[in-house]
Amino acid sequence: MHLKKDNYTAQEKRLLALLPPDGAKITSRDLTSKRKRVSRWPVENPQNAVSVTMRNLIKKVAKNREAFRVRKSYRRGPHPVEYWMEPA
């Protein structure tokens, strides 16, 4: 049975491009500020939008069996979540 690949949305592609390819970790706060600098982004709560989009991106990368994985750290109180890429 052949699994159909999920297409990435424009926002997922933009955030994926902002992740460091060398496996370095980036916080959700830094990812949000980088995303705002790339292009105009009229959303009410940008950090929440980044979190939701990254959660969907992590699932799609796993489902599509890409050559890499997107990982995230657990929430630690007031500290932002960290995201990074690693080989599959």
DAHU-V826353 format. One line per field, one symbol per residue. phi: phi as a letter, one per 30 degrees, with the letter a starting at -180 (. if undefined). psi: psi as a letter, one per 20 degrees, with the letter a starting at -180 (. if undefined). burial: I if it has 16 or more other ideal C-beta (glycine too) atoms within 10 Angstrom, else O. Layout:
phi: ???
psi: ???
burial: ???
This chain:
phi: .cddddddddddddddddddddjddbddddddddddddaebdbdbddddddddddddeddddddhddbbccbdddbiddddcbacbdd
psi: ppppqpqprghggghhhippijjqqprhghhghghhhgrpnmqgnhhghgggghghggghgghilrjrqprqrqpmciqqqqqrqqq.
burial: OOOOOOOIOOIIOIIIOIIOOOOOOIOIOOIIOIIOOOOOOOOOOIIOIIIOIIOIIIOIIOOOOOOOOIOIOOOOOOOIIIIIIOOO
